[in-house]
Amino acid sequence: MAEKCPACGSCGMPMEKPEDFALGDVTRPYCRYCTDARGELLPYEQVLETNAGFYVDSQGVTRAAAIEMARAILADKPAWRGRH
C-alpha cells in the first residue's frame, strides 16, 4: 500500500517533495507558500490572498469567487479551524 502524501496544515496543498515543505524540512506541518523565511506560519489574510490568487490563475474564477473558495477550504484546515 502506498504511503499517504502529507498535506499542508494551512492550505491543504500536497507536499510531495522536500522543497514543498517549509524550509525544505519534511517534519514541518506547513508548505513553503504558507510560511515565512523562518518557516513560521504567515497571517491568515496573507494565506487567504495567496490561495485566492492561485484559484483565479488556475481555474479562471472571479476574485470574489476565489476568496469564497479559499475561505471554505482554509476553514477546515488545522491551522485555521475555529479561528476564521
C-alpha positions as CSV (number, residue, x, y, z in Angstrom):
1,M,0.0,0.0,0.0
2,A,1.3,3.4,-0.9
3,E,2.0,5.9,1.9
4,K,-0.3,8.9,2.0
5,C,1.1,12.1,0.8
6,P,1.2,14.7,3.6
7,A,-0.8,17.9,3.0
8,C,-0.2,21.4,4.3
9,G,-2.0,22.0,7.6
10,S,-2.8,25.5,6.5
11,C,-3.9,25.3,2.8
12,G,-4.1,21.6,2.1
13,M,-1.5,21.6,-0.7
14,P,0.0,18.1,-1.2
15,M,3.6,18.1,0.0
16,E,5.3,15.5,-2.2
17,K,8.9,16.7,-2.3
18,P,11.1,18.2,0.5
19,E,11.1,21.5,-1.3
20,D,7.3,21.7,-0.9
21,F,7.7,21.8,2.9
22,A,8.6,25.0,4.9
23,L,12.4,25.4,4.8
24,G,12.6,22.0,2.9
25,D,12.0,20.3,6.3
26,V,9.7,17.3,5.9
27,T,8.9,17.4,9.6
28,R,7.2,20.8,9.3
29,P,3.4,20.8,9.1
30,Y,3.1,23.7,6.6
31,C,4.1,24.3,3.0
32,R,6.6,26.8,1.6
33,Y,3.7,29.1,0.4
34,C,2.1,29.4,3.8
35,T,5.3,30.2,5.8
36,D,7.8,33.0,6.0
37,A,11.6,32.8,5.6
38,R,11.9,31.4,9.2
39,G,9.3,28.6,8.5
40,E,6.7,30.4,10.6
41,L,3.0,30.4,9.5
42,L,2.0,33.5,7.7
43,P,-1.0,35.6,8.8
44,Y,-4.4,34.2,7.7
45,E,-5.2,37.1,5.4
46,Q,-1.9,36.6,3.5
47,V,-2.6,32.8,3.1
48,L,-6.1,33.6,2.0
49,E,-4.9,36.0,-0.7
50,T,-2.2,33.6,-1.9
51,N,-4.8,30.8,-2.2
52,A,-7.4,33.1,-3.9
53,G,-4.7,34.2,-6.4
54,F,-4.0,30.6,-7.2
55,Y,-7.7,29.8,-7.9
56,V,-8.0,32.9,-10.1
57,D,-4.9,31.9,-12.1
58,S,-5.6,28.1,-12.3
59,Q,-9.3,28.0,-12.6
60,G,-10.2,31.3,-14.1
61,V,-12.8,32.2,-11.5
62,T,-13.5,35.8,-10.4
63,R,-11.6,37.2,-7.4
64,A,-14.8,37.3,-5.3
65,A,-15.4,33.6,-6.1
66,A,-11.8,32.7,-5.4
67,I,-11.9,34.4,-2.0
68,E,-15.0,32.4,-1.1
69,M,-13.4,29.2,-2.3
70,A,-10.2,29.9,-0.3
71,R,-12.2,30.8,2.9
72,A,-14.2,27.5,2.6
73,I,-11.0,25.4,2.1
74,L,-9.0,27.1,4.8
75,A,-11.8,26.9,7.4
76,D,-11.3,23.1,7.5
77,K,-7.5,23.1,7.9
78,P,-5.9,22.5,11.3
79,A,-4.1,25.9,11.3
80,W,-7.3,27.9,10.9
81,R,-10.1,25.6,12.2
82,G,-12.3,27.6,14.6
83,R,-10.3,30.7,14.1
84,H,-11.9,32.3,11.0
